[in-house]
Each structure stands twice: as structure tokens, then as C-alpha cells.
Amino acid sequence: VLRFVTPAEVRGVALLVVNHPERSSDQWMWVPEIGRERRIAMQDRSTRFFGTDFTFEDLEERDVEQFEYKLLGEESLGGVSCWKLESKPKKSSQYTHSYVWVRKPDYALARVESFKQSQAIRQLQYEDIRVVNNIPTPHKLEMFDVGRKSRTILSMDKLTYNVALNEDDFTLQALRRGQ
């Protein structure tokens, strides 16, 4: 569940993503202004989320088992040694492949460049990586839309891991209640 608190035009908006190992994820969005949830259809996942440079698909969790990887080599990004991988989705996606940079010191993502055939579509930078509960965690994500030449920054002020949750926290009822 992703909940937005700022900017004001998206305050209270929530996105529920339910991942399934054998099929595509389910997505629902709660928009307080209209007082109801809306299911995000597969064909709409490549649309921009509330006018940002992130798409609904970009906001999904990336299960490594749903992609095929090939090591392309090693590169330095911002002075940090990284592995460069090619990633191809096993399931339907708006992207045909991506290049992924993984930081060698802590295995955190550094960058993802996503393509449709040979055309670069988006570039996602993972920045301000801090250790939270022994997990290297980016606190700033910067998405650059290559075609539009625009960017959106997603900042995390507070992150918590290992919070006690139950299945009821991931339902449409919980989405509506704002939990």
C-alpha cells in the first residue's frame, strides 16, 4: 500500500498492489475526492500516475523471479562500483527490457533504465541511500521521462520495516479507511 500525503492534490490517494507469483498483480487506487476505489486494468498500467513521470507499473514491487537477468559487466556510478545487468520481464510489461545497476558494496539498486525495443523510455535514479534496520534504503527516487524530458522526485521522509501487519491491512476496506 502506498499512501500520499503531499502535494495537496494527491493527499489521501492510496494505491494497493497485490502481487501474485503466477500472474500479474492486481492494483486498486483510492481517490478520496470521489469517495471510491478504482481498479487499474492491465492496459492502463503504462499510464502516468496523477500526472507524474511514474506509471502505475513503475510503482509495483519488482519480484526478481518475474524477470530474466544477464550480467553485462561492471561500471561506476557516482563513484560507487556497480554491476550492470540486463533485465527482461517474463510477463507482460510496457518495457521490453531494462538495464539495472546494482551497487556492489550493499546490493542496493542505483539506477534502472527502461526501454521499449531500442527506445529509452524512463530512467530511475535511486539516491540518498541510508541504512534502515540493516537494509540499504533509498530515500529519494528520481524518475526521468526521456520523451517528455521531465522528471518527478519521490522522497521518503519516514520508512519503517518489520511492522506487524495482517492480511486485513491489504484489503479494499482498509484502503477506504486510510489505514
Secondary structure, DSSP 4 states (H G I P E B T S, - for coil): -EE---SGGGTT-EEEEEEETTEEEEEEEEETTTTEEEE--GGGTTSBSTTSS-BTGGGS---GGGEEEEEEEEEEETTEEEEEEEEEESS--S-SEEEEEEETTT--EEEEEEEETTEEEEEEEEEEEEEETTEEEEEEEEEEETTTTEEEEEE-S----S----GGGGSHHHHHHT-
